[in-house]
């Protein structure tokens, strides 16, 4: 099973973008497969942005991740 997580593009430098996975978790990802301007949400898998997402859908998915992770830490 593959796992991809939405992230917001903070800045782009060539084919590398700094993205925020939420709550300040920042990473650099390769954006050579998509046209991802600053402010866009992308779906990230294995260090690559593989799809540009609708902002509303990305926010919903990030909220689900936050809920899931908070349940994990409560166990």
Secondary structure, DSSP 4 states (H G I P E B T S, - for coil): ----EEEEEEEEETTEEEEE-STT-EEEEE-TTS---TT-EEEEETTEEEEEE-HHHHHHHHHHHHHHHHHHHH-
